Amino acid sequence: RDCLLSRGLGDVYKRQPLATEDNEDKQNTPSATWGIGLGKLHLINTVINYHSTELDEKLVIENFLLDEAFSWESDHASDSTFKIQLNQSTVSGKLGVSVFADKPSIKGQLNIKKLPLNRFHTLVKEQLTELNGNLSADIQFSASYGKDTLNYQQTGSITLNTATIGVAQLKTNIATINWTGSNTYSKTQDEHSITSKGSLAVDQVFINDQHSTLELASIENLRINLLNIKHLDNIQIGSLEAAGLIIAKDQSTKPLVQTKKILLNKIQLHELSRVDINSINLELVLAQVDIDKQNQIPLLNKLQESLNTASSKTTEPSITNDNNQTTSQFRLGSLTITGDSHFQLSKSNEHGTITKDIQLLEFRLGELNSAMPDKPTPVALLATIDKFSNLSTKGHVFPFSEKSNINIKTTLTAFELQHFSPLIRELLGYKIQNGQLNANLNIVVNNNILDGKTEVEINQLVLEPANDDKVAKMAQQLSMSLDSALSLLRDKNDDIKLNIPISGDLSSLSFNINQVINTALVNAIQGSVKSFLKYALQPYGLIYICLLYTSDAADDS
């Protein structure tokens, strides 16, 4: 028999043996058994106000019901249902709670509708300059607690809408983030582990520099499928697909790079230092590279400046232990670019702007494997330049070898030289009225030793003097006019043909590609047209300058 005490909010039980002749003495001994129980607790329209230096919130409990929680029935799970209002958001659920078990546990369902996150920004204001968004969730979960142990499991979906996250000067706006799957967290006295399995969907992402008009990146949608996190040091992804990616876009310019779709298949990350990707495919890549008169790429400079500034404000100095460093490894099965991809290049000077449209018909890169530095990586490229000129490259590279090793063959046909007239006019004082270039380039680098050969054919070259001072200077250097020097090289069809060897030691501190070309030209044509052909040799010089312009600027300084 038990004694019932009524408390208005519900029924509270206090369990103790009643006095009898047999147990009267036992009740007065320290070994008597006591217990507490709750028959029912029901709260309706109850308001709880919370005040602290970080938060000031009002919690409205519309309905809360807890049935039968008895300490003498420790294995019994008490049923509970609730519906509350927090920050104008509805939070509801149904739970089973074992309050008095040796390992307390909870199991049930939780539903959150549009919980605003801005009210919680004060909790993370040291890390984030801005936090906005509405959080919704529909999950089933279970958790159990023990001495120095915690186990948590969850399935369902979590969605964040209209989110804004500020870090340093960078501001990220996201229309929707949705996670659907399962998560598990376990903790013991010695270790803890996290596992996840599911898919992640992200829509309409924009990353902006708040101190300028630069949009660092944007993406229409991102899909991560078959995400499997066994531990933080063992992550597997079935596929990652990004559509509508744009990198570096200013209001007054075209984006630096944009793609229709990027697809990565079978990604594995081990210990966060070993990356394995089965394949990467880029579909319809568009790139716009504008080089100014100072041989700089302004848009790229703005992007780098924004990233460096943000990094300096968020990165804290860390101490590394060299004795525990993990060797990084990287493997990529293949990289391909498909679709109607275009690379638009421009180079400006005081005489005009050179523009080139390179349409990439095919690009394939074979396996890259840092664990096998002696294994060659095949590369193949096929492109057209301004529709009528063809460029093809095929060969092997060794990107992870200790010394440079390359074996590449490149063919360029029907390249119109008059488009380079602004550059030649600036360098030599001549305009190019007509001329077409064909070239075969065979480059072999063996342990840093360059041994290459270039076959050059220039058809129907016509020059016109444009700067008297530079023309006279050129004539003085050649001991004759440039027209006279070129006439020495023309055949009966008015073509110029040369075979030029190019060699050098890439590891030498004094190695310079321009000096190598100069020396090769002196040997090939005995100095008569060295200065001119040095630039005619490089119709692809815009690409080269674009990739290495920072190194050129460092050399000039």
Buried (B, 14 or more C-beta within 10 A) or exposed (E): EEEEEEEEEBBBBEBEBEEEEEEEEEEEEEEEEEBEBBBBBEBEEEEEEEEEEEEEEEBEBBBBBBBBBBBBBBEBBBBBBBBBBBBEBBBBBBBBBBBBBEEBBBBBBBBBBBBBBEBBBBEEEEEBBBBBBBBBBBBBBBBBBEEEEEBBBBBBBBBBBBBBBBBBBBBBBBBBBBBBBBBBBBBEEEEEBBBBBBBBBBBBBBBBBEEBEBBBBBBBBBBBEBBBBEEEBBBBBBBBBBBBBBBBBBEEBBBBBBBBBBBBBBBBBBBEEBBBBBBBBBBBBBBBBBBBEEBBBEBBEBBEBBEEBBEEEEEEEEEEEEEEEEEEBBBBBBBBBBBEBBBBBBBBBEBBEBBBEBBBBEBBBBBBBBEEEEBBBEBBBBBBBBEEBBBBBBBBBBBBBEEBBBBBEBBBBBBBBBBBBBBBBBBBBBBBEEBBBBBBBBBBBEEBBBEBBBBBBBBBBEBEBBBEEBBEBBBEEBEBBBBEBBEEBBEEEEBBBBEBEBEBEBEEEEEEBEEBBBBBBEEBBEBBBBBBBBBBBBBBBBBEBBEEBBEBEEEEE
